[in-house]
């Protein structure tokens, strides 16, 4: 992840992805997290697991939960 310029946001994204990963492991419920802003910052995770390849469009990820 190219980090957000605000370190607090980076920390909170990490905490959220950790919680989402634990939730998926406990329940089997998959989730998608996509965070983007105008500065070009972007972060994506599937069930709390980041590092989604850039060549996979957001729409493809969203199909997991639809």
HELIX and SHEET records of a PDB file:
HELIX    1   1 UNK A    7  UNK A   27  1                                  21    
HELIX    2   2 UNK A   58  UNK A   62  1                                   5    
SHEET    1   A 2 UNK A  32  UNK A  36  0                                        
SHEET    2   A 2 UNK A  42  UNK A  46 -1                                        
END                                                                             
